[in-house]
C-alpha cells in the first residue's frame, strides 16, 4: 500500500472532479425515478425473492393499520450483490425483514433498496465496492455501485 | 481561483504521468487473461493510477445543437424524476465502445492463439479481436454492436482497431456517430494489476476532432464471471416516454 497524504487526497478529489466526463454508461437504467432523499422503512413478510437480471426483487407484505400494503423492492443485479455478501438464498419466502428503501416518486408502492435487516439480524446493503469480496455493505443510502456513474 | 485550480491540475497530471511512467512495464507483452473490474466506474480510485481526464466531445457544427439540446432535455427530465429511456432499459446490450465499462461489472480477457476474446459481465457481451490481421474496409463489415476488431501488440501495448458499429448503437456519452466511426484502443498495464485502456473515437462524418478518453481496470484474481440474462426486466417505457417500474405481486 502506497503512503497517502493530504496531497494524495486532494489529488483524488481533483481527479474525480475533472474525470467526470469519462464516466461510463449507467448499469441498466437511471435511478432518478426513486426518491433517494426521502427514504422510508418497511417491516414486513417476504412473499417473493427473485434472484434475476437485470435486477433482483423482494416482494414484501407490510402490515398497516387497515390491512396489508404490498411493496416491490428493487435491488442491484446478482453480480453486484454477490460481491456485497448476498447469495441467491439470502432471503426466503416467509422471512420477516426490515428494509430502508427509496420509494418511487410517483407514489406507487415500488422502491429501491438502501439496506435491509434480515430475519437473523444481519444487515446488508444494495451492493458495495467491486472486487473486494463478500461482506461489504453499502454505505447508508445504498446502491452506490448500481447507480448510474453519471 | 480558476487559474490556481488549473495550475493544480497541471501539477497533478504531471505527477500522475511520472508515476505512471515509473510503473510502465519493460516492453514485454503482459498476460491479460482473467477478469478485470472497472476502477471507480472506469474513472480510477487510486489517484496515482487514475487515467487522465477525458477529452471533450466536439461535433461538427451541424450536429452540435441537436446533441446539446438532447443532453439538456435528458438532464432536465432526470431532475424531474422522469429519466428518459435508454437501450439498456429495453435489455439491449451496450455495444462498442460503451460495453468496456458498465458500472462495476467485470470484463474478462481470454487470450488464445490468434485471438483475444473480451467478455463483459453486464449483458454477457462478447467481442472477438483477431490478432495480426489487416482491418477490413468499413464498407465490407456488416454493421453491428461490436463491429470487426483487429489487434496487434506494439511492445507492451495491445492496439485494437474496430470498425463497423451500427449507427443505431448508442454512442459514448450519447454522442451520435456515423458508419465511418473508427475506435482505437490502446491497452497497457500501468501497474502489475492495473490496466488502462485509452480509447480514441474518430468519425469524420460527425466529429470535428477525435474523442479520447481512458478507462482503468483492476485485476480480479480468481474471479468467476457471473451470468447475466436479462430475463426479468420490470422497467418499461410508458406512453409518455418515461421509464416506469412494473410492480410485482
Interface residues (C-beta under 8 A of the other chain):
Chain A: X2 X8 X10 X11 X12 X14 X15 X16 X18 X19 X20 X21 X22 X23 X24 X25 X26 X27 X28 X29 X30 X31 X32 X33 X35 X47 X48 X50 X52 X53 X54 X55 X57 X59 X70 X72 X74 X77 X78 X79 X80 X82 X83 X104 X105 X106 X108 X109 X110 X127 X129 X130 X131 X145 X146 X147 X148 X149 X150
Chain B: X8 X9 X12 X15 X16 X37 X38 X40 X41 X42 X43 X44 X45 X46 X47 X48 X50 X51 X53 X54 X55 X56 X78 X79 X80 X81 X82 X83 X84 X85 X86 X88 X89 X91 X94 X98 X100 X101 X102 X103 X104 X105 X106 X121 X122 X170 X173 X213 X214 X215 X218 X220 X223 X226 X227 X228 X229 X230 X231 X232 X233 X234 X235 X242 X243 X244 X245 X247 X248 X249
